[in-house]
Amino acid sequence: MEQAMSDIRIILETKQLDTCSSGWLEAIEGVSRADVLREIDAVPGKYHIERLIALLSPAADHFLEQMAQVGRQLTIRRFGRTIQLYVPLYVSNYCINSCRYCGYSSSAGGDCTRLTIEEALAEADIIAGEGFRHILIVSGEDPGFVTVDYLAELAAGLRKRFSSISVEIYPLDREQYRRLFEAGIDGVTLYQETYDRSVYARCHPSGPKSDYDRRLETHDLAGSAGMRRMGIGVLLGLGDWRLETLALAEHADYLMKKYWRSQVSFSFPRLRPARGMQAEFGHLVGDRDMVKMMLALRLCFADAGIVLSTRESASLRDNLIRLCVTQISAGSKTSPGGYGGHIQSTRQFEIDDERTAAEVAAMIDAAGFQPVWKDWDKAFSVLP
């Protein structure tokens, strides 16, 4: 029997947000300045798609300063003057997918490395020594090595060093996520990359990741398994950023309503140079449009985390922590073994902000915010 269509698939298909629908672009282009002002003046932090359309429109370009002021006030009111710091721990850059934009692509070649549990914990010791207590385990799609058993064993060691552990790996099923949650992993980050089905198929020609629907429905499995955090995002540059934002917002709205105990966060990764990139991309996003996207989502989602990685420049990150960002990475290495410096292996992408964690923390402090290394205490966990 054919599997029943999930709720999020129905939402996106019904609203034609999984295709490049010209109707949405016409609506965005047709917004007036009065429409934008009405949405800026309304109670901030509440989502409806008409509001987001107005804030993404060309007319909104005239009001970015007002959007920034409202976004800043709303973020401080909900999150305080704090910026959470986290760091990725890459454990494998082997991958069975052939994504056209990624340095880990199976067709890109390069030097591939897998970290044993002992090697990964040695990297974690370096990370913990810098002050981090929130860590993100990252891997290419390497299910033969980065198994649930591997992750559960790694989490057992990391729990002695870190208060919060998240994963950014390949999709799992509900029971696998439940096992990771019971092992001490409380967050899942997974980007749809693009919500446009035709663009998705073109960018993911082979491998398990070519299954659009499986990836789209993964957050449902993570949420129903009890994960406290769910991170979503698109890879900016693959499709039209305005349409991607509408689909991303609908996805977030759905997850927040259904899995209300979990915090949903937005990430804004932009295409970066990577080994073996196989295509030219016609939708690259400039700083101004990315900032508008971030502010528009903040004005629609008061409680969402907004995450900015070291893909972005130091100057842009310095400015955005004053507006709407709640969480940033620092001192990141995007290859397995990178923190110890003894393994030279292929990076997933090239980072831009190469400052140390201490330098980023000092910048946050100088801006009048508090760098937070630890966002909650494991004493609140139900785990033994």
Summary of the structure (lengths in Angstrom):
residues: 384
radius of gyration: 19.9
end to end distance: 41.7
largest distance: 59.7
contacts: 1331
relative contact order: 0.18
helix: 42%
strand: 13%
